[in-house]
């Protein structure tokens, strides 16, 4: 029995046409334009728990969760109340606050992998600062990154693999000087042999190897622990720094993120999303020896007017305190596992070529049975299936991020009955796809 409903997008469509007069493409971040799916983008009016409500008063069970930060769901009471209390005292001072100390201490007291950190205002800013710190600390210029990992819109990292090692990378955006691109080497994921060859040739010039230890910006490309350990070994051998970009998976798969999950010590870690409890916050951290190179203690300059502003610190503190509750991550991972099992059992029964890679409360719907560990394994044609799935789910009141390359998230606010309802709708929507 189909439960499809015809949702109206009239208000969203009108707002989108207006927005196109003000913003490039009508949006302030490209994926929001719905170019990879159908119809005008939804304009969201409110959110509560695991649900969002658009300007046409449609409701959706939300698995985008603001692209990951909302691990506690929308409008979390403890975060909201603490933020309101803080706002009543002022929103920004451009000066240290007690709240910054409280959030910093909370993080460092529960993280074995960093001694000091610096708050910034976004994940991109955290990565940009980490790259500068690595170069300043090592006195080297070259950076190694991996195809399929995204590290924000940092000039030197908006680079894809070129035609060969000699050509280094190619820009994925206009406006990036060739000189920046020449300092970035792009390698395939999960290829230790290629890594060894490149480090043997360029290792003495490499300041850092940066990776999403849980690559979750271009599908969910889960890596073997042995590959991450190989990065650690190569960095140590050649004197380069290992940067874990944990903007997405930090505080998502555990309070210590991927470093704690895999038991691997990176040299620098970047954070974002969850660390701000829904407000714009990022951070980068490392050992005392490395962080002592950051101004004003050292020569690596980095500053920000709104860094560690009290409202962001309040939201982050209220959020992270809740994540330390006994069994929080285990319960969330089990809910995610049970949710995914319902969908996979249906797909197997129907004979659909479908898999759902997942770790903790992160999942990705892949239209293949193949285990995907690198970006080039993703079939672009499969995105047509996602386009249909996304449309059918909107009609049923389920919201996924508007791109088949994006991952989904389960939050603590998703109750068992919400997940069972959403899983049933996903199964129905899969039936509408031509396999």
C-alpha positions, 0 to 999 in steps of 0.5 A, spaced: 500 500 500 502 506 497 503 512 502 505 517 497 502 524 498 503 530 494 506 535 497 506 543 496 512 547 495 509 553 492 512 557 498 518 554 497 518 556 490 516 563 491 522 564 496 527 561 491 525 565 486 526 571 490 532 568 493 535 568 486 535 575 486 540 576 492 544 570 492 548 566 487 544 560 485 539 563 490 543 559 495 549 561 500 552 554 499 551 550 493 548 543 494 542 547 497 540 549 490 537 542 489 541 541 482 542 534 483 535 532 485 528 535 483 524 541 484 525 547 488 529 547 494 525 546 501 525 553 505 525 550 512 521 554 517 522 550 524 525 544 527 524 540 533 526 533 535 527 529 529 523 533 524 523 539 520 517 543 517 518 547 511 514 554 509 509 550 506 507 547 513 510 540 510 513 536 516 519 531 514 523 526 518 530 529 518 536 525 516 540 531 514 541 534 521 544 540 518 549 536 515 551 533 521 551 538 527 545 536 530 547 529 533 541 531 539 536 533 534 533 540 532 531 545 538 534 541 543 532 544 550 538 544 554 542 547 548 536 552 547 536 554 554 543 555 555 544 559 549 538 564 550 541 565 557 547 567 554 544 571 549 541 575 554 548 577 557 551 579 550 552 576 543 560 577 542 565 581 546 571 580 542 575 578 548 576 571 552 570 568 556 569 563 562 565 559 557 571 558 552 575 555 558 569 551 560 568 548 553 576 547 552 577 544 558 571 539 557 574 537 550 581 536 553 579 532 559 576 527 555 580 527 549 587 523 549 589 525 543 590 533 543 593 537 549 591 544 546 586 547 541 584 553 538 577 555 537 575 558 530 568 559 526 568 553 521 570 547 519 574 550 513 577 555 517 580 549 522 583 546 516 586 552 513 589 554 520 591 546 521 595 546 514 598 553 515 600 550 522 603 544 519 607 548 514 610 553 519 612 547 524 615 543 519 618 549 514 615 545 508 610 546 503 607 540 500 601 537 502 598 530 500 591 529 500 586 524 497 581 523 492 574 523 495 576 527 501 573 534 502 576 539 507 572 545 506 573 550 500 581 551 502 585 554 496 590 548 496 585 543 498 580 544 492 584 540 488 583 533 484 588 528 481 591 530 475 593 525 469 600 523 473 604 524 479 609 529 475 603 534 474 600 533 481 593 536 482 588 540 478 584 545 481 576 544 482 574 551 482 576 557 478 580 563 482 585 558 485 593 560 482 597 554 479 602 556 484 597 553 490 596 547 486 603 545 485 604 544 492 598 539 493 599 532 491 592 528 490 593 520 491 587 515 491 584 512 498 586 505 500 592 505 496 599 504 500 603 502 495 602 509 491 603 512 498 610 509 499 612 511 492 610 518 493 613 519 499 619 516 497 620 521 491 617 527 495 617 525 502 622 530 505 618 536 502 611 534 505 609 538 511 603 534 512 598 528 509 591 530 511 585 525 510 578 524 513 579 518 517 572 517 516 571 519 509 564 522 508 563 527 503 563 523 497 559 517 499 562 514 505 568 511 503 570 507 510 578 505 510 581 499 513 585 501 519 591 498 516 591 504 511 590 509 516 596 506 520 600 506 514 599 514 514 602 514 521 608 510 519 610 514 513 609 521 516 613 519 522 618 516 517 619 522 513 618 528 518 611 530 516 605 531 520 598 527 520 592 531 520 585 528 521 580 532 518 574 530 523 569 536 522 564 531 520 566 524 524 569 528 530 564 527 536 559 523 532 562 516 532 565 517 539 567 523 543 574 522 541 572 521 534 576 517 529 582 518 533 579 514 539 575 509 534 581 507 531 587 508 536 591 512 532 595 518 534 594 524 529 599 530 529 593 535 528 586 534 529 580 539 526 573 539 528 567 542 526 559 541 526 557 537 532 563 541 536 558 547 536 551 544 538 548 547 532 552 554 532 558 556 527 564 553 531 570 549 529 577 548 532 584 545 531 588 541 536 595 538 537 600 537 542 603 542 546 609 542 542 605 543 536 600 548 538 606 552 541 607 555 534 601 558 534 600 566 535 601 569 540 606 564 543 609 562 536 610 565 529 604 561 525 599 567 525 591 566 526 586 570 528 578 571 528 573 576 531 568 571 532 572 566 535 570 563 541 564 568 541 560 566 548 553 564 544 557 558 540 561 556 546 554 556 550 551 551 545 557 547 544 558 546 552 551 544 552 551 539 547 558 536 548 556 535 556 550 531 553 554 526 549 558 524 555 552 520 558 553 513 559 552 509 553 550 515 549 554 513 543 552 505 543 545 507 544 545 511 537 549 506 534 545 500 535 539 505 533 542 506 526 544 499 525 537 497 527 534 502 522 539 500 516 537 492 517 530 494 516 532 497 509 537 492 507 532 486 509 527 489 504 532 490 499 535 483 499 528 480 499 527 484 492 533 483 489 535 490 489 543 492 488 543 496 494 548 497 500 548 502 506 555 503 509 555 505 516 559 507 522 556 509 528 550 514 526 553 515 519 550 512 513 550 512 506 545 509 501 549 506 495 546 503 489 551 497 489 553 491 493 560 492 491 564 495 497 566 502 496 573 505 498 575 510 493 571 515 489 572 512 483 568 506 484 562 510 485 558 510 478 555 517 477 549 513 473 547 511 480 545 518 482 539 517 477 536 512 482 538 517 488 534 522 484 528 518 484 529 516 491 529 523 494 523 525 490 519 519 493 521 520 500 519 527 500 512 525 498 512 521 504 515 526 509 522 523 509 528 528 508 535 526 506 540 531 504 539 533 496 545 529 493 546 522 492 554 523 494 552 526 501 551 521 507 545 521 512 545 522 520 541 519 525 540 523 532 539 522 539 532 525 537 530 519 532 526 515 536 525 507 535 518 509 532 520 514 528 526 510 525 521 504 523 516 509 520 522 512 516 525 505 514 518 503 511 517 509 507 524 508 504 522 501 502 516 504 499 520 509 495 526 504 493 520 500 490 519 506 485 526 505 482 527 501 476 532 496 478 
